[in-house]
Amino acid sequence: MQPSPPSGPARRLALYALIVCVLAVAAAVVSFVQGSWLGVVWILLAGLSSNMTWYYAHRGRTGQDRSVTG
C-alpha cells in the first residue's frame, strides 16, 4: 500500500498555479480568436505558471516544505 501524498503549502500552491495556467491558456485562446495580440502576454503567463506548478508539485513530493521566514 502506497502512502498518500503529503498535503501542505507546496501542494496547495501547485494547485493554485495550475488553475492560473489553465485560465491563462483559455484567455490566450479567446484573445487570439478575437484577433488581439494580447494573447502573447497570456501565453507568457501560462508558461510561468506551468513552471511554478512543476516546481511546487516537485517540492511537495520530495517533502522540502520550508517556510519563507524560517
Secondary structure, DSSP 8 states (H G I E B T S, - for coil): -------SHHHHHHHHHHHHHHHHHHHHHHHHHTT-TTHHHHHHHHHHHHHHHHHHHHHHHHT----S--
